[in-house]
Amino acid sequence: MPSSPARRTLRIDEWPHERVGYEHKRPTAAYAAAGSTTVIQRTRFHRAWVEERVGSLTAAGAMFWAAYTIARTGGLRLDSLLHTPGPIEVAAVGILVWLHAKWLRSTRA
C-alpha cells in the first residue's frame, strides 16, 4: 500500500492542546496543604514540646531525689521529706511547667 499524502497518522504531539485531559502543564492544587504552618505556629509548637519535656523530666528527677532522700534516712519516715528542702518544691515546679506547656498547646490556633 503506497502511502498517500492525504492519509497520515496522528502523533500525540500534533493533538490540539485545547482538548480536556491533554494539557501538558502540571496541575496545581486547589487547596492549601495540610502541613503548611506559619513560623509562629511552628515556634509555639516547638516551645510547648520543649516545655513538656523539661517539666516532665524535672518532676521525674524530683521524684527520684525524694526516693533517695527517704532511702537515705533509713526507713519509711515521710516526714524526712518535710525537713529536707528541695524535692517537693522541685517536683511542684516541674508539674507547673508541664501544665503550662499543656495550656500553651491547647490555646494554639
Secondary structure, DSSP 8 states (H G I E B T S, - for coil): ----TT-----GGGS-TTSTT---S----SS--TT---HHHHHHHHHHHHHHHHHHHHHHHHHHHHHHHHHHHTS--THHHHHSSSHHHHHHHHHHHHHHHHHHHHT--
